[in-house]
Structures are given as structure tokens and as C-alpha cells.
Amino acid sequence: VMSMRCHTGQCPTGITTNDPHLQRGLVVEEKAQRVARFQHHTVEALADLVAAAGLHHPNELLPHHIWHRVTPVQVQPLDRLYPFLSTGVLNEAPEDTPYAAEWRAADADSFAPRATVGPRRAA
């Protein structure tokens, strides 16, 4: 979906909206084969990337395998760009992580944060 508006609740394809008028545009029977082909090609592309990294399964991918373009001429592996946490640390000692403020603002019952947390991080 390339509409660039789906996050607004006004998705013209009807996929990400609760508006019944917009949902009418999504005819599952017409889209099923296209979605199946897209998913098949996505999985094939992932398999190609995993093999190119010398791995056998996607669960072997680690942050140093994935590189992100940070400028038109510079790329960095994710483990240099973002702090990664050990398993369970947010349950055991969230205040000891770089994400302490975000963890305090998180709400298990809503995607909306309970509080504003500093400037947005670059995507």
C-alpha cells in the first residue's frame, strides 16, 4: 500500500480504517491472490537476504547483519545505531536501560503513550 495516508485513519484502500464507507473499497475476493503473491515474494526476498548473510534461518539474524542508510553515502549496522537490550531486562530492571522514559510512558492497554517523551527519534 503506497497511499502514504493509512496512518491517518483515512486509508483510501480501506485496510487501516474503521470508516465503513472507506472499508467498502476493500473487496477481499479481489485482493486475495495479489496479497498471496506479495507475501510469497516477500518471503522469497527474506530467504535471499538470509542466504546472502551466510545464514540458514531468519532467527539467526542479529543487529550487526542489518545495515541502515543514514546518509546518501553512509550506512551503519543497527547495533551501532541503536542500543539493544538483553532478554527480560525491561521486566527486571527497566530503569537501567536507555529506554526507561519510554517504558514509563508505555501503556499496555493503548498505543497512545501516557506521557510525552522527549524529541522523536529519527526513523
C-alpha positions, 0 to 999 in steps of 0.5 A: 500500500503506497497511499502514504495516508493509512496512518491517518485513519483515512486509508483510501484502500480501506485496510487501516480504517474503521470508516465503513464507507472507506472499508467498502473499497476493500473487496477481499475476493479481489485482493486475495491472490495479489496479497498471496503473491506479495507475501510469497515474494516477500518471503522469497526476498527474506530467504535471499537476504538470509542466504546472502548473510551466510545464514540458514534461518531468519532467527539467526539474524542479529543487529550487526547483519542489518545495515541502515542508510543514514546518509546518501553515502553512509550506512551503519549496522543497527547495533551501532545505531541503536542500543539493544537490550538483553532478554527480560531486562525491561521486566527486571530492571527497566530503569537501567536501560536507555529506554526507561522514559519510554517504558514509563510512558508505555501503556499496555492497554493503548498505543497512545503513550501516557506521557510525552517523551522527549524529541522523536527519534529519527526513523 
